[in-house]
Amino acid sequence: MTHNINHINNLQNKNNNLDYYPDSARFVIKNDNSQELELVFKIDRQVILDCKWRSKNLKDAEPSCSFLSEYIVGLTINEALLINNRVLPEELSDFDCSPFLQAMQKALMLYSKKPAIS
């Protein structure tokens, strides 16, 4: 799968209204510097169908959030959980992917442990 890294000036999937998917994997990560990243995933049968995000005071991480929010669509939860800085495309080597990866892994782990709705 080829991905175009044109996410510096053209952020994808960034949205201030993350209420699209009320029953979804959702996670907010905050730190002591008033930085915040919120992710929301639409998931069906363990496959990530969509990912939306918003950030606060994380300008440096926004291009990687944009790229990764598209990169993971179509992956299973297990495939997405295997993503780390060593397996990312070379185009992302100049970007800080840690906030997105950390939030994504926590959100998907919590979602995986959630009891099924019958």
Buried (B, 14 or more C-beta within 10 A) or exposed (E): EEEEBEBEEEBBBBBEEBEEBEEBBBBBBEEEEEBBBBBBBBBEEBBBEBBBBBBEEBEEBBBBBBBBBBBBBEBBBEEBBEBEEEEBEEBBEEBBBEBBBEBBBBBBEEBEEEEEEE
